[in-house]
Amino acid sequence: MNPVFIIIPVVIVFGGLAYYGWLQQKKRREALAALARKHGLQFFPEKNKTEIRQFEFIDPIRKGSNRYLYNRLRGDMDGRTLETFDFHYETHSTDSKGNRTTHHYHGSSFLLMLPGAFPELRIYREGIFQKFAQMLGFDDIDFESVEFSKRYNVKSRDKKFAYDFCNARMIDYLLDEEDLNIEVEGAWLVLAFSRKTKVEDWERNVARLGSIFGLMPEYLFEEERPIS
């Protein structure tokens, strides 16, 4: 068989897949741009390898190499600074024949600036957290709620802050949620997703940030505490 009759269909298939991917990315950018206009936010669709450095405390972003953020929305929402973006990183593997393969990963993060600075806290769903456990040097914290302790791994060097944050109302809220991974670092409250979230879930995720912030006890913002 003439190799041309094999190569041409392969080129058509890969070309079609590439076009479909480009079209999906274009639709995502346009939808996020519309959300930015609706909420009075700035929108930066381009890839940025410099700005992501300030967010490398977020556990999924610490992995791999060639990190960058894109589709970034930033501005003020209900009196608080909001940042949301997609991010990319890559890892590499080599098979037994020495062939090197690059693996690309894309996720999304939603960040709300808090009125104060707080110790590092991680609340990850059971099973998900193990992917990042090696990045933290402290033990899992148990709670009276057996169901909560089974569903979530909670880690912080400041156990009092962890217990204050995971109060009874917060625990009830998190038990009603299925896909939340929460981080607190300094002045940032973060929802971290290891996969890109749907654009139609953007407003819901921003609202969930607000709900979590609202469930933090007011006295946390009045206390002075060392940051570990």
QUIZI-V98159 format. One record per residue. RES is the residue in one letter. NEAR is the number of other ideal C-beta (glycine too) atoms within 12 Angstrom. D_CENTER is the distance of its C-alpha to the mean C-alpha in Angstrom with 1 decimal. Layout:
BEGIN
[[RES/NEAR/D_CENTER] [RES/NEAR/D_CENTER]]
END
This chain:
BEGIN
[[M/8/49.5] [N/7/48.9] [P/10/45.5] [V/10/44.9] [F/11/44.7] [I/12/41.8] [I/14/39.9] [I/14/40.0] [P/14/38.3] [V/14/35.6] [V/15/35.1] [I/14/35.0] [V/14/32.4] [F/14/30.0] [G/15/30.8] [G/14/30.0] [L/14/26.6] [A/14/25.8] [Y/14/27.0] [Y/14/25.0] [G/16/21.8] [W/14/22.7] [L/14/23.7] [Q/18/20.4] [Q/23/18.5] [K/16/21.2] [K/18/20.9] [R/27/17.1] [R/25/18.0] [E/18/20.9] [A/25/19.1] [L/36/16.4] [A/23/19.4] [A/19/21.2] [L/29/18.6] [A/29/18.7] [R/15/22.5] [K/17/22.5] [H/23/20.6] [G/15/22.1] [L/27/19.1] [Q/22/19.2] [F/29/17.7] [F/26/17.4] [P/22/17.0] [E/16/18.2] [K/22/16.5] [N/22/16.4] [K/20/16.6] [T/15/17.7] [E/21/15.3] [I/31/12.2] [R/16/14.3] [Q/23/13.8] [F/36/10.1] [E/25/10.8] [F/26/10.8] [I/40/7.1] [D/37/8.3] [P/37/6.9] [I/38/8.0] [R/28/11.2] [K/26/12.5] [G/24/15.1] [S/19/16.6] [N/20/16.9] [R/32/13.5] [Y/30/13.1] [L/36/11.2] [Y/29/12.9] [N/39/13.3] [R/34/12.5] [L/39/13.8] [R/30/15.0] [G/25/17.8] [D/16/19.1] [M/29/18.5] [D/18/21.0] [G/12/21.9] [R/22/18.6] [T/23/16.6] [L/37/13.5] [E/37/11.0] [T/44/8.8] [F/43/8.4] [D/41/8.1] [F/44/8.4] [H/33/10.9] [Y/29/12.5] [E/19/15.7] [T/18/17.8] [H/17/21.5] [S/13/24.0] [T/12/27.8] [D/9/30.1] [S/6/33.6] [K/7/35.1] [G/8/33.1] [N/10/31.2] [R/12/27.8] [T/13/24.9] [T/16/21.6] [H/17/18.5] [H/20/15.8] [Y/27/12.1] [H/31/9.8] [G/37/6.2] [S/39/4.5] [S/46/3.2] [F/41/6.2] [L/40/8.5] [L/36/12.0] [M/27/14.7] [L/29/16.9] [P/18/20.7] [G/23/21.0] [A/23/19.6] [F/34/18.6] [P/29/18.4] [E/31/15.5] [L/43/14.3] [R/43/12.1] [I/41/12.3] [Y/35/11.2] [R/27/13.1] [E/19/16.2] [G/15/16.2] [I/26/12.5] [F/28/12.8] [Q/17/15.7] [K/23/13.8] [F/26/12.7] [A/19/15.8] [Q/12/17.8] [M/22/15.8] [L/27/16.9] [G/12/20.6] [F/20/21.1] [D/15/21.9] [D/23/20.5] [I/29/21.8] [D/18/23.8] [F/26/24.5] [E/13/27.5] [S/22/25.7] [V/12/26.1] [E/15/24.0] [F/29/21.0] [S/20/21.6] [K/16/21.8] [R/27/18.6] [Y/37/16.3] [N/33/16.4] [V/40/16.5] [K/36/17.0] [S/33/18.3] [R/23/21.4] [D/26/22.4] [K/21/23.3] [K/22/24.8] [F/33/21.7] [A/33/19.8] [Y/23/22.7] [D/29/22.9] [F/41/19.3] [C/39/19.6] [N/26/22.8] [A/18/24.5] [R/19/23.1] [M/34/19.5] [I/27/20.3] [D/16/21.9] [Y/25/19.0] [L/33/16.5] [L/23/19.2] [D/17/19.3] [E/25/15.6] [E/12/14.8] [D/24/11.1] [L/32/9.5] [N/41/7.7] [I/46/8.5] [E/41/9.0] [V/43/11.9] [E/33/13.1] [G/22/16.1] [A/23/15.9] [W/32/12.2] [L/41/10.8] [V/44/7.0] [L/41/5.2] [A/41/2.3] [F/35/3.7] [S/31/6.0] [R/19/7.9] [K/28/8.4] [T/32/9.0] [K/19/12.6] [V/26/14.0] [E/14/16.1] [D/23/13.3] [W/36/12.2] [E/26/14.8] [R/21/14.3] [N/35/10.7] [V/33/12.1] [A/21/15.0] [R/31/13.2] [L/36/11.9] [G/24/15.7] [S/25/16.9] [I/34/15.2] [F/38/16.5] [G/21/19.8] [L/26/20.1] [M/31/20.0] [P/20/23.7] [E/14/25.4] [Y/15/27.0] [L/30/23.8] [F/19/24.0] [E/12/27.7] [E/19/27.6] [E/11/27.7] [R/21/26.0] [P/13/25.6] [I/19/22.2] [S/22/21.7]]
END
